[in-house]
Amino acid sequence: MDQLKVHVYYLERYLEKTVSIDRNINMFLALTSNASIAGWVIWQEYSFFWGTAIAISQAINAIKTFLPYSKRLKSLQGLTNDLESLFLSMESKWFDVSEGALTEEQIHKLHMGYKEKRRQLIQKYLGTTPLPENKKMMDKAKKSAQCYFQNFYVF
C-alpha cells in the first residue's frame, strides 16, 4: 500500500511538472509569435531581429510535437487517476487484512491481484516508454506518503 501511494504522489508531482513545462512552451510560443509580429510592424528597422524571433518560435512549434510533454501529459493524467482508484480499492481492503479476516492465501492473492492491476495500468499508459527518474520528486513523494499514513493510520 505504501509503495502504491508513493507512486501516486510521484506521478502527481510529475504531472504537475509536465503541465508546467507544456504550459510554458505554449506561452512562450504565443508571446514570441505575437510580440515579434507586433514589434516588426512598429520597429521595422529591427526586422532581422523580429524575423529571427519568428523563425525560432516556428522551429520550436514544429519540433514541439516530437517533445514528450504533450503525450506524457495525457498518459500521466490517466495513469494518476487510475492508480489513485487502485489505491483506494486497496485501502478499503486493508481493514479486512488488518483485522485478520483473511487467510494468508487470500492476502497473497489480493496482493498479487493489485500488483498485476498496477502493471497493466503502467503498460496501458506508458507502454515501453518509462518516465525519466527524478530523485527529488521521489523523495518528496515518499515524505508525502509517510505523512499520509501517519495521519490516517495508527502505528
Secondary structure, 3 states (H helix, E strand, C coil): CHHHHHHHHHHHHHHHHHHHHHHHHHHHHHHHHHHHHHHHHHCHHHHHHHHHHHHHHHHHHHHHCCCCHHHHHHHHHHHHHHHHHHHHHHHHHHHHHHCCCCCHHHHHHHHHHHHHHHHHHHHHHHCCCCCCCCHHHHHHHHHHHHHHHHHHCCC
